[in-house]
Amino acid sequence: MNQGYIKKELKKLEKDEEKFINKNIAASESKWQEKVSQYIPKTLDKTLDTAFCKAFQLIFENGTGFIEKSYNKERMQQDFKVNEYSADLRNDKKSIKKFGKMAFGSKVFNMAVSTAEGAGMGLFGMGIPDIPVFISVILKSIYETALHFGFGYETEEEQVFILKLIETALCRGDRLIDGDMEINGWIEPGGMPFLTDKKTQIEKTSGILANEMLYLKFIQGIPVVGIAGGISDVIYQKKITDYAVLKYKRRFLMKRTSV
């Protein structure tokens, strides 16, 4: 494969990664969050943390097969092989970009699903019961992204990578920068292994999800009004998927620098 095109795509990718970090590095709290904070039960953050942990554990242990019923895994794997062969044969910029376009198509569809399920749960005031569904949609989106770029998600190492993606996408400040560097270090050929095991990473990822979504899950738990909180699910799903696309694309390109 033409290394010139790969290097150009890597440079463009680095700029896109920088834009993501610059956009999300600063922490902020809106006025409505300040007003709502006085009504939030002190135990809600712990309840959310526990709910996210259980959702990840349940889905990784028993739910991946169920998620796979919502898309054609075998077809996606075949499509990747066809596109990979075409990219190797044509050796041009257009063929390389095709992988990203397919991932974008899946992202748009999953955002629509996330909006619908979040609003539906919010209509009936179901904030915490929405969490397993919310996590399932996020994992579905990441799984499809992985397949479009030629990677799996079944092993514990890949699951830790996915959890790290979700955590880092929602981090701010130095945590975002450090997490991004750690992920890039793992992606590098012969890179450093992650410092956390799966159980610990589930706890870290669940913790930041609970913290980020505290206000919105509280709002979502109020019937009818909760529609606004439920629709916000798609905001987080988009941010996480956008970041996942960047990192799987980096893996895809880095893999080909040694070809």
Backbone as CSV, one residue per row, in Angstrom:
resi,resn,N_x,N_y,N_z,CA_x,CA_y,CA_z,C_x,C_y,C_z
1,MET,0.837,-1.191,0.000,0.000,0.000,0.000,0.878,1.249,0.000
2,ASN,0.446,2.269,-0.751,1.214,3.507,-0.887,1.360,4.202,0.462
3,GLN,2.601,4.253,0.966,2.844,4.847,2.280,2.627,6.353,2.277
4,GLY,2.721,6.980,1.080,2.484,8.422,0.995,1.071,8.779,1.389
5,TYR,0.085,8.011,0.888,-1.312,8.250,1.231,-1.562,7.982,2.720
6,ILE,-0.929,6.944,3.228,-1.096,6.603,4.639,-0.591,7.744,5.525
7,LYS,0.565,8.282,5.209,1.139,9.377,5.996,0.276,10.629,5.937
8,LYS,-0.285,10.912,4.764,-1.167,12.071,4.630,-2.426,11.900,5.467
9,GLU,-2.983,10.688,5.434,-4.181,10.412,6.231,-3.887,10.488,7.723
10,LEU,-2.698,10.050,8.123,-2.308,10.139,9.526,-2.178,11.590,9.981
11,LYS,-1.633,12.436,9.128,-1.498,13.855,9.461,-2.870,14.511,9.614
12,LYS,-3.773,14.162,8.693,-5.133,14.691,8.784,-5.826,14.178,10.037
13,LEU,-5.607,12.917,10.327,-6.195,12.316,11.528,-5.702,13.018,12.781
14,GLU,-4.422,13.326,12.844,-3.859,14.013,14.004,-4.510,15.372,14.225
15,LYS,-4.832,16.065,13.136,-5.520,17.352,13.238,-6.943,17.153,13.759
16,ASP,-7.605,16.109,13.294,-8.963,15.804,13.761,-8.949,15.438,15.250
17,GLU,-7.943,14.682,15.672,-7.807,14.326,17.088,-7.578,15.571,17.940
18,GLU,-6.751,16.471,17.418,-6.459,17.719,18.135,-7.723,18.566,18.279
19,LYS,-8.542,18.602,17.222,-9.806,19.348,17.272,-10.732,18.767,18.339
20,PHE,-10.788,17.438,18.414,-11.644,16.794,19.414,-11.193,17.178,20.819
21,ILE,-9.898,17.122,21.074,-9.370,17.447,22.394,-9.624,18.915,22.737
22,ASN,-9.338,19.814,21.803,-9.534,21.246,22.059,-10.999,21.589,22.325
23,LYS,-11.890,20.878,21.651,-13.324,21.122,21.815,-13.840,20.631,23.152
24,ASN,-13.251,19.570,23.673,-13.806,18.911,24.862,-12.945,19.025,26.119
25,ILE,-11.829,19.734,26.050,-10.897,19.742,27.175,-11.393,20.558,28.366
26,ALA,-12.158,21.623,28.091,-12.595,22.506,29.174,-13.872,21.992,29.824
27,ALA,-13.901,21.970,31.157,-15.098,21.566,31.895,-16.016,22.767,32.053
28,SER,-17.307,22.529,31.980,-18.260,23.629,32.133,-19.557,23.110,32.737
29,GLU,-20.236,23.964,33.467,-21.524,23.616,34.063,-22.511,24.712,33.713
30,SER,-23.613,24.345,33.078,-24.593,25.334,32.648,-25.446,25.819,33.817
31,LYS,-26.171,26.896,33.578,-26.998,27.496,34.641,-28.111,26.554,35.091
32,TRP,-28.695,25.807,34.122,-29.778,24.906,34.509,-29.269,23.793,35.412
33,GLN,-28.006,23.381,35.209,-27.431,22.347,36.076,-27.255,22.865,37.491
34,GLU,-26.868,24.123,37.629,-26.717,24.733,38.942,-28.049,24.763,39.687
35,LYS,-29.128,25.058,38.943,-30.463,25.122,39.560,-30.978,23.743,39.952
36,VAL,-30.704,22.762,39.100,-31.203,21.406,39.339,-30.434,20.693,40.448
37,SER,-29.173,21.055,40.625,-28.292,20.339,41.555,-28.859,20.248,42.973
38,GLN,-29.599,21.253,43.408,-30.131,21.254,44.778,-31.226,20.201,44.983
39,TYR,-31.792,19.699,43.901,-32.874,18.709,44.002,-32.394,17.275,43.808
40,ILE,-31.153,17.108,43.416,-30.640,15.765,43.131,-30.292,15.027,44.428
41,PRO,-30.831,13.836,44.631,-30.498,13.058,45.834,-28.991,12.788,45.916
42,LYS,-28.445,12.842,47.112,-27.004,12.662,47.289,-26.532,11.264,46.887
43,THR,-27.446,10.314,46.918,-27.073,8.926,46.601,-27.204,8.596,45.103
44,LEU,-27.699,9.571,44.309,-27.957,9.264,42.902,-26.685,8.933,42.135
45,ASP,-25.578,9.632,42.422,-24.334,9.363,41.694,-23.858,7.936,41.933
46,LYS,-23.982,7.464,43.185,-23.587,6.090,43.500,-24.525,5.092,42.827
47,THR,-25.813,5.415,42.793,-26.794,4.545,42.145,-26.501,4.421,40.654
48,LEU,-26.186,5.538,40.016,-25.851,5.535,38.594,-24.572,4.746,38.332
49,ASP,-23.563,4.976,39.172,-22.279,4.277,39.043,-22.501,2.768,39.063
50,THR,-23.272,2.304,40.040,-23.565,0.874,40.171,-24.331,0.352,38.963
51,ALA,-25.295,1.150,38.483,-26.112,0.737,37.338,-25.260,0.605,36.075
52,PHE,-24.333,1.542,35.865,-23.451,1.464,34.697,-22.526,0.250,34.789
53,CYS,-21.985,-0.001,35.981,-21.107,-1.165,36.186,-21.840,-2.458,35.845
54,LYS,-23.043,-2.591,36.376,-23.818,-3.807,36.136,-24.171,-3.963,34.665
55,ALA,-24.462,-2.842,34.004,-24.815,-2.893,32.580,-23.641,-3.391,31.748
56,PHE,-22.445,-2.865,32.009,-21.259,-3.307,31.272,-20.979,-4.786,31.533
57,GLN,-21.039,-5.190,32.800,-20.757,-6.583,33.152,-21.748,-7.525,32.481
58,LEU,-23.016,-7.169,32.511,-24.069,-8.009,31.941,-23.915,-8.135,30.427
59,ILE,-23.652,-7.013,29.767,-23.567,-7.031,28.304,-22.315,-7.762,27.833
60,PHE,-21.182,-7.514,28.487,-19.957,-8.197,28.079,-20.059,-9.705,28.307
61,GLU,-20.767,-10.095,29.378,-20.873,-11.515,29.695,-21.938,-12.227,28.865
62,ASN,-23.087,-11.564,28.666,-24.212,-12.256,28.033,-24.896,-11.502,26.901
63,GLY,-24.549,-10.240,26.713,-25.337,-9.424,25.791,-24.755,-9.175,24.422
64,THR,-23.481,-9.522,24.201,-22.868,-9.223,22.905,-23.589,-9.953,21.769
65,GLY,-23.966,-11.199,22.000,-24.688,-11.960,20.979,-26.021,-11.318,20.640
66,PHE,-26.681,-10.769,21.652,-27.956,-10.087,21.425,-27.752,-8.832,20.585
67,ILE,-26.692,-8.065,20.882,-26.394,-6.854,20.107,-26.087,-7.218,18.661
68,GLU,-25.374,-8.323,18.456,-24.988,-8.739,17.107,-26.184,-9.100,16.235
69,LYS,-27.341,-9.359,16.861,-28.539,-9.659,16.079,-29.077,-8.414,15.379
70,SER,-28.592,-7.234,15.799,-29.089,-5.979,15.225,-28.302,-5.539,13.996
71,TYR,-27.274,-6.294,13.631,-26.531,-6.013,12.396,-25.941,-7.314,11.870
72,ASN,-25.503,-7.285,10.630,-24.960,-8.485,9.982,-23.440,-8.471,10.124
73,LYS,-22.957,-9.115,11.176,-21.521,-9.117,11.463,-20.725,-9.745,10.320
74,GLU,-21.195,-10.883,9.841,-20.475,-11.584,8.773,-20.386,-10.730,7.514
75,ARG,-21.473,-10.044,7.199,-21.481,-9.177,6.016,-20.480,-8.027,6.181
76,MET,-20.419,-7.443,7.368,-19.483,-6.353,7.621,-18.035,-6.819,7.498
77,GLN,-17.770,-8.014,7.992,-16.415,-8.558,7.887,-16.046,-8.824,6.422
78,GLN,-17.006,-9.318,5.659,-16.770,-9.552,4.238,-16.560,-8.231,3.493
79,ASP,-17.381,-7.230,3.833,-17.246,-5.913,3.194,-15.873,-5.315,3.471
80,PHE,-15.389,-5.504,4.700,-14.057,-4.976,5.030,-12.993,-5.637,4.166
81,LYS,-13.074,-6.958,4.015,-12.073,-7.677,3.221,-12.089,-7.222,1.763
82,VAL,-13.291,-6.983,1.224,-13.418,-6.509,-0.157,-12.809,-5.116,-0.287
83,ASN,-13.143,-4.236,0.677,-12.612,-2.873,0.642,-11.099,-2.847,0.866
84,GLU,-10.624,-3.745,1.712,-9.186,-3.822,1.966,-8.456,-4.268,0.704
85,TYR,-9.017,-5.261,0.024,-8.405,-5.730,-1.218,-8.397,-4.616,-2.266
86,SER,-9.513,-3.880,-2.346,-9.617,-2.773,-3.296,-8.603,-1.680,-2.975
87,ALA,-8.428,-1.381,-1.675,-7.470,-0.348,-1.270,-6.046,-0.763,-1.607
88,ASP,-5.727,-2.039,-1.382,-4.387,-2.541,-1.712,-4.142,-2.519,-3.223
89,LEU,-5.216,-2.781,-3.974,-5.089,-2.845,-5.422,-5.018,-1.454,-6.057
90,ARG,-5.929,-0.566,-5.629,-6.012,0.769,-6.230,-4.943,1.712,-5.691
91,ASN,-4.626,1.526,-4.397,-3.529,2.300,-3.817,-3.751,3.814,-3.924
92,ASP,-4.980,4.264,-3.619,-5.238,5.694,-3.707,-6.012,6.202,-2.491
93,LYS,-6.137,7.516,-2.425,-6.762,8.190,-1.288,-8.240,7.817,-1.147
94,LYS,-8.941,7.723,-2.263,-10.374,7.447,-2.252,-10.683,6.097,-1.627
95,SER,-9.895,5.091,-1.954,-10.148,3.746,-1.441,-9.897,3.673,0.063
96,ILE,-8.947,4.438,0.567,-8.662,4.458,2.003,-9.797,5.136,2.766
97,LYS,-10.340,6.216,2.187,-11.390,6.975,2.860,-12.707,6.206,2.941
98,LYS,-12.860,5.178,2.119,-14.106,4.423,2.093,-14.410,3.771,3.438
99,PHE,-13.378,3.372,4.165,-13.579,2.730,5.466,-14.257,3.695,6.441
100,GLY,-13.786,4.950,6.438,-14.365,5.959,7.314,-15.795,6.300,6.955
101,LYS,-16.126,6.301,5.660,-17.482,6.608,5.217,-18.468,5.549,5.693
102,MET,-18.049,4.304,5.680,-18.922,3.227,6.148,-19.169,3.344,7.647
103,ALA,-18.131,3.693,8.390,-18.275,3.890,9.831,-19.208,5.064,10.111
104,PHE,-19.134,6.121,9.301,-19.998,7.290,9.465,-21.457,6.911,9.255
105,GLY,-21.733,6.068,8.263,-23.098,5.639,8.002,-23.704,4.900,9.184
106,SER,-22.936,4.023,9.799,-23.410,3.289,10.975,-23.646,4.244,12.145
107,LYS,-22.763,5.234,12.289,-22.876,6.192,13.393,-24.185,6.975,13.302
108,VAL,-24.532,7.449,12.113,-25.753,8.229,11.920,-26.985,7.401,12.279
109,PHE,-27.009,6.140,11.837,-28.154,5.273,12.148,-28.278,5.047,13.648
110,ASN,-27.160,4.779,14.317,-27.192,4.513,15.754,-27.557,5.751,16.564
111,MET,-27.221,6.926,16.052,-27.633,8.161,16.717,-29.155,8.300,16.682
112,ALA,-29.762,7.914,15.579,-31.222,7.959,15.462,-31.865,6.991,16.452
113,VAL,-31.272,5.810,16.578,-31.771,4.817,17.535,-31.658,5.349,18.962
114,SER,-30.516,5.954,19.284,-30.281,6.491,20.617,-31.270,7.596,20.956
115,THR,-31.554,8.466,19.994,-32.521,9.546,20.201,-33.901,8.984,20.500
116,ALA,-34.322,7.987,19.727,-35.650,7.398,19.884,-35.804,6.697,21.234
117,GLU,-34.793,5.891,21.603,-34.923,5.144,22.862,-34.816,6.068,24.061
118,GLY,-33.965,7.088,23.989,-33.825,8.021,25.104,-35.078,8.832,25.324
119,ALA,-35.668,9.325,24.239,-36.900,10.107,24.342,-38.053,9.237,24.842
120,GLY,-38.121,7.997,24.356,-39.179,7.089,24.783,-39.104,6.791,26.273
121,MET,-37.897,6.510,26.752,-37.709,6.251,28.185,-38.018,7.508,29.003
122,GLY,-37.604,8.660,28.484,-37.846,9.909,29.201,-39.317,10.248,29.298
123,LEU,-40.094,9.899,28.283,-41.529,10.171,28.286,-42.204,9.529,29.493
124,PHE,-41.718,8.327,29.842,-42.313,7.594,30.965,-41.509,7.741,32.264
125,GLY,-40.549,8.685,32.246,-39.782,8.941,33.466,-38.871,7.803,33.859
126,MET,-38.278,7.146,32.868,-37.399,6.005,33.133,-35.947,6.408,32.872
127,GLY,-35.279,6.904,33.913,-33.904,7.350,33.783,-32.908,6.225,33.986
128,ILE,-32.934,5.634,35.172,-31.996,4.553,35.489,-32.287,3.277,34.686
129,PRO,-33.566,2.875,34.492,-33.828,1.696,33.655,-33.349,1.854,32.218
130,ASP,-33.114,3.085,31.788,-32.634,3.352,30.429,-31.163,2.975,30.258
131,ILE,-30.418,2.870,31.357,-28.964,2.707,31.278,-28.521,1.464,30.493
132,PRO,-29.055,0.267,30.751,-28.615,-0.892,29.959,-28.874,-0.724,28.461
133,VAL,-29.991,-0.089,28.113,-30.304,0.146,26.705,-29.323,1.159,26.123
134,PHE,-29.059,2.215,26.870,-28.113,3.256,26.448,-26.728,2.665,26.201
135,ILE,-26.253,1.840,27.124,-24.936,1.210,26.975,-24.935,0.250,25.795
136,SER,-26.030,-0.465,25.595,-26.118,-1.399,24.468,-25.985,-0.661,23.136
137,VAL,-26.627,0.499,23.019,-26.561,1.272,21.775,-25.145,1.796,21.552
138,ILE,-24.500,2.252,22.624,-23.116,2.737,22.506,-22.196,1.601,22.065
139,LEU,-22.321,0.451,22.705,-21.464,-0.686,22.341,-21.756,-1.163,20.924
140,LYS,-23.015,-1.143,20.527,-23.369,-1.505,19.149,-22.645,-0.588,18.161
141,SER,-22.661,0.692,18.444,-22.019,1.665,17.566,-20.509,1.438,17.501
142,ILE,-19.898,1.133,18.648,-18.451,0.885,18.679,-18.119,-0.437,18.003
143,TYR,-18.928,-1.463,18.254,-18.693,-2.756,17.612,-18.708,-2.614,16.086
144,GLU,-19.686,-1.888,15.575,-19.798,-1.707,14.125,-18.607,-0.904,13.596
145,THR,-18.183,0.104,14.346,-17.012,0.890,13.955,-15.783,-0.012,13.869
146,ALA,-15.608,-0.867,14.876,-14.476,-1.793,14.891,-14.496,-2.687,13.647
147,LEU,-15.656,-3.235,13.309,-15.777,-4.123,12.157,-15.477,-3.397,10.845
148,HIS,-15.917,-2.153,10.733,-15.676,-1.385,9.502,-14.182,-1.143,9.272
149,PHE,-13.419,-1.097,10.367,-11.978,-0.887,10.234,-11.178,-2.183,10.363
150,GLY,-11.891,-3.312,10.441,-11.220,-4.613,10.415,-10.761,-5.140,11.757
151,PHE,-11.417,-4.729,12.835,-11.013,-5.180,14.166,-12.164,-5.890,14.876
152,GLY,-11.810,-6.731,15.845,-12.800,-7.454,16.629,-13.083,-6.750,17.942
153,TYR,-13.920,-7.383,18.772,-14.280,-6.803,20.063,-14.571,-7.876,21.111
154,GLU,-14.253,-9.122,20.782,-14.632,-10.232,21.653,-13.664,-10.478,22.807
155,THR,-12.380,-10.199,22.616,-11.387,-10.528,23.638,-11.420,-9.520,24.789
156,GLU,-10.856,-9.931,25.917,-10.806,-9.028,27.071,-9.966,-7.789,26.759
157,GLU,-8.877,-7.967,26.013,-8.032,-6.832,25.662,-8.800,-5.810,24.827
158,GLU,-9.591,-6.289,23.875,-10.389,-5.380,23.041,-11.486,-4.709,23.857
159,GLN,-12.038,-5.416,24.820,-13.074,-4.829,25.667,-12.500,-3.749,26.574
160,VAL,-11.292,-3.959,27.071,-10.621,-2.915,27.856,-10.371,-1.690,26.975
161,PHE,-9.971,-1.921,25.726,-9.758,-0.831,24.779,-11.047,-0.040,24.582
162,ILE,-12.164,-0.735,24.406,-13.459,-0.082,24.219,-13.848,0.728,25.452
163,LEU,-13.676,0.146,26.620,-13.987,0.850,27.869,-13.122,2.094,28.032
164,LYS,-11.848,1.968,27.661,-10.919,3.096,27.732,-11.329,4.194,26.754
165,LEU,-11.819,3.808,25.575,-12.320,4.777,24.607,-13.466,5.595,25.200
166,ILE,-14.421,4.888,25.808,-15.595,5.560,26.378,-15.181,6.500,27.497
167,GLU,-14.310,6.012,28.378,-13.851,6.850,29.495,-13.155,8.110,28.984
168,THR,-12.196,7.941,28.087,-11.392,9.065,27.611,-12.235,10.074,26.849
169,ALA,-13.204,9.593,26.070,-14.065,10.491,25.294,-14.819,11.470,26.188
170,LEU,-15.078,11.079,27.437,-15.856,11.914,28.348,-14.988,12.660,29.362
171,CYS,-13.669,12.464,29.290,-12.762,13.147,30.220,-12.565,14.614,29.842
172,ARG,-12.043,15.374,30.796,-11.709,16.777,30.576,-10.273,17.027,31.038
173,GLY,-9.729,18.148,30.632,-8.426,18.584,31.121,-7.313,17.578,30.907
174,ASP,-6.444,17.458,31.929,-5.287,16.564,31.843,-5.698,15.101,31.692
175,ARG,-6.856,14.733,32.256,-7.312,13.342,32.137,-7.592,12.982,30.678
176,LEU,-8.126,13.935,29.927,-8.381,13.701,28.507,-7.069,13.546,27.751
177,ILE,-6.125,14.439,28.011,-4.824,14.396,27.326,-4.070,13.115,27.676
178,ASP,-4.033,12.790,28.977,-3.318,11.580,29.411,-3.961,10.310,28.860
179,GLY,-5.299,10.274,28.891,-6.001,9.097,28.374,-5.772,8.914,26.882
180,ASP,-5.789,10.024,26.158,-5.559,9.969,24.712,-4.142,9.471,24.407
181,MET,-3.174,9.946,25.171,-1.788,9.504,24.981,-1.637,8.022,25.295
182,GLU,-2.338,7.561,26.333,-2.259,6.142,26.706,-2.848,5.262,25.604
183,ILE,-3.973,5.688,25.033,-4.587,4.928,23.950,-3.675,4.893,22.729
184,ASN,-3.114,6.041,22.370,-2.201,6.088,21.218,-0.963,5.233,21.444
185,GLY,-0.503,5.208,22.690,0.647,4.373,23.021,0.348,2.901,22.862
186,TRP,-0.883,2.499,23.186,-1.296,1.110,23.024,-1.420,0.759,21.547
187,ILE,-1.888,1.722,20.741,-2.091,1.492,19.309,-0.766,1.336,18.554
188,GLU,0.258,2.040,19.002,1.563,1.962,18.331,2.027,0.509,18.222
189,PRO,2.624,0.127,17.088,3.155,-1.240,16.962,4.108,-1.555,18.122
190,GLY,3.825,-2.632,18.836,4.642,-2.988,19.985,4.425,-2.040,21.147
191,GLY,3.246,-1.393,21.180,2.960,-0.383,22.205,2.791,-0.952,23.601
192,MET,2.659,-0.027,24.566,2.527,-0.404,25.974,1.136,-0.945,26.275
193,PRO,1.020,-1.987,27.075,-0.295,-2.500,27.459,-0.990,-1.525,28.403
194,PHE,-2.307,-1.586,28.469,-3.051,-0.736,29.393,-2.724,-1.123,30.833
195,LEU,-2.760,-0.138,31.717,-2.364,-0.357,33.104,-3.503,-0.894,33.962
196,THR,-4.723,-0.947,33.415,-5.872,-1.410,34.183,-6.416,-2.721,33.611
197,ASP,-6.943,-3.554,34.507,-7.601,-4.772,34.041,-9.059,-4.448,33.715
198,LYS,-9.789,-5.432,33.226,-11.162,-5.201,32.770,-12.072,-4.730,33.900
199,LYS,-12.005,-5.361,35.059,-12.872,-5.001,36.181,-12.616,-3.557,36.617
200,THR,-11.339,-3.204,36.741,-10.988,-1.846,37.154,-11.419,-0.834,36.109
201,GLN,-11.251,-1.187,34.835,-11.623,-0.258,33.772,-13.138,-0.070,33.698
202,ILE,-13.901,-1.120,33.969,-15.361,-0.988,34.041,-15.733,0.021,35.114
203,GLU,-15.071,-0.057,36.260,-15.355,0.863,37.370,-15.005,2.300,36.998
204,LYS,-13.865,2.496,36.337,-13.437,3.840,35.941,-14.380,4.428,34.896
205,THR,-14.744,3.621,33.918,-15.637,4.091,32.859,-17.026,4.379,33.410
206,SER,-17.517,3.515,34.282,-18.833,3.719,34.896,-18.843,4.983,35.746
207,GLY,-17.742,5.222,36.445,-17.650,6.404,37.299,-17.772,7.695,36.516
208,ILE,-17.084,7.780,35.381,-17.140,9.026,34.615,-18.483,9.176,33.908
209,LEU,-19.097,8.071,33.491,-20.435,8.139,32.914,-21.444,8.645,33.937
210,ALA,-21.348,8.122,35.160,-22.265,8.544,36.222,-22.097,10.025,36.532
211,ASN,-20.854,10.482,36.566,-20.586,11.889,36.856,-21.073,12.803,35.735
212,GLU,-20.804,12.418,34.487,-21.185,13.242,33.340,-22.697,13.302,33.152
213,MET,-23.393,12.199,33.431,-24.810,12.116,33.114,-25.716,12.276,34.336
214,LEU,-25.155,12.704,35.450,-25.909,12.824,36.697,-27.154,13.691,36.533
215,TYR,-26.972,14.903,36.029,-28.086,15.838,35.908,-29.131,15.342,34.898
216,LEU,-28.647,14.845,33.779,-29.559,14.455,32.707,-30.358,13.206,33.057
217,LYS,-29.741,12.266,33.776,-30.483,11.075,34.192,-31.501,11.420,35.279
218,PHE,-31.198,12.443,36.074,-32.171,12.917,37.063,-33.395,13.500,36.353
219,ILE,-33.132,14.343,35.337,-34.219,14.936,34.565,-35.009,13.857,33.825
220,GLN,-34.298,12.870,33.286,-34.951,11.813,32.525,-35.888,10.989,33.396
221,GLY,-35.665,10.992,34.685,-36.500,10.227,35.605,-37.819,10.891,35.928
222,ILE,-38.065,12.079,35.365,-39.319,12.795,35.579,-40.213,12.592,34.358
223,PRO,-41.391,11.985,34.521,-42.258,11.719,33.366,-42.517,12.956,32.522
224,VAL,-42.572,12.777,31.212,-42.814,13.812,30.201,-41.637,14.780,30.104
225,VAL,-41.316,15.466,31.216,-40.178,16.377,31.223,-38.900,15.613,30.879
226,GLY,-38.889,14.345,31.238,-37.716,13.511,31.015,-37.353,13.300,29.567
227,ILE,-38.249,13.680,28.651,-37.931,13.558,27.226,-36.661,14.339,26.904
228,ALA,-36.531,15.536,27.495,-35.352,16.376,27.254,-34.084,15.676,27.730
229,GLY,-34.166,15.054,28.910,-33.016,14.325,29.428,-32.703,13.102,28.592
230,GLY,-33.756,12.426,28.120,-33.554,11.230,27.314,-32.928,11.525,25.970
231,ILE,-33.347,12.610,25.344,-32.794,12.985,24.047,-31.302,13.273,24.162
232,SER,-30.876,13.707,25.352,-29.456,14.014,25.559,-28.573,12.780,25.429
233,ASP,-29.177,11.576,25.498,-28.403,10.346,25.317,-27.592,10.400,24.024
234,VAL,-28.208,10.962,22.989,-27.564,10.981,21.676,-26.331,11.888,21.670
235,ILE,-26.318,12.904,22.527,-25.164,13.805,22.609,-23.936,13.031,23.066
236,TYR,-24.119,12.222,24.098,-23.004,11.430,24.615,-22.644,10.305,23.668
237,GLN,-23.660,9.723,23.057,-23.394,8.651,22.113,-22.578,9.151,20.925
238,LYS,-22.898,10.357,20.452,-22.164,10.945,19.333,-20.718,11.237,19.714
239,LYS,-20.529,11.821,20.894,-19.171,12.157,21.326,-18.313,10.899,21.442
240,ILE,-18.866,9.860,22.055,-18.130,8.607,22.238,-17.829,7.947,20.894
241,THR,-18.827,7.911,20.000,-18.626,7.279,18.698,-17.648,8.074,17.841
242,ASP,-17.733,9.399,17.884,-16.781,10.236,17.145,-15.349,9.912,17.561
243,TYR,-15.155,9.771,18.868,-13.813,9.475,19.376,-13.388,8.059,18.978
244,ALA,-14.340,7.119,19.042,-14.028,5.734,18.660,-13.609,5.654,17.196
245,VAL,-14.285,6.393,16.321,-13.927,6.401,14.900,-12.494,6.898,14.716
246,LEU,-12.125,7.950,15.441,-10.762,8.483,15.344,-9.723,7.429,15.732
247,LYS,-9.999,6.698,16.795,-9.003,5.744,17.306,-8.961,4.444,16.498
248,TYR,-10.096,3.993,16.011,-10.054,2.808,15.154,-9.421,3.147,13.802
249,LYS,-9.641,4.367,13.339,-8.982,4.796,12.106,-7.474,4.852,12.315
250,ARG,-7.055,5.332,13.500,-5.616,5.357,13.816,-5.057,3.938,13.825
251,ARG,-5.763,2.995,14.407,-5.311,1.604,14.417,-5.198,1.069,12.992
252,PHE,-6.201,1.378,12.179,-6.232,0.928,10.790,-5.024,1.470,10.015
253,LEU,-4.729,2.756,10.186,-3.618,3.377,9.461,-2.261,2.924,9.996
254,MET,-2.143,2.841,11.326,-0.879,2.419,11.916,-0.533,0.993,11.515
255,LYS,-1.544,0.153,11.401,-1.338,-1.231,10.997,-0.731,-1.298,9.596
256,ARG,-1.097,-0.313,8.771,-0.626,-0.311,7.394,0.676,0.436,7.186
257,THR,1.182,1.086,8.192,2.499,1.716,8.073,3.604,0.676,8.041
258,SER,3.283,-0.526,8.549,4.305,-1.589,8.588,4.114,-2.610,7.472
259,VAL,3.076,-2.358,6.608,2.811,-3.300,5.515,3.759,-3.059,4.348
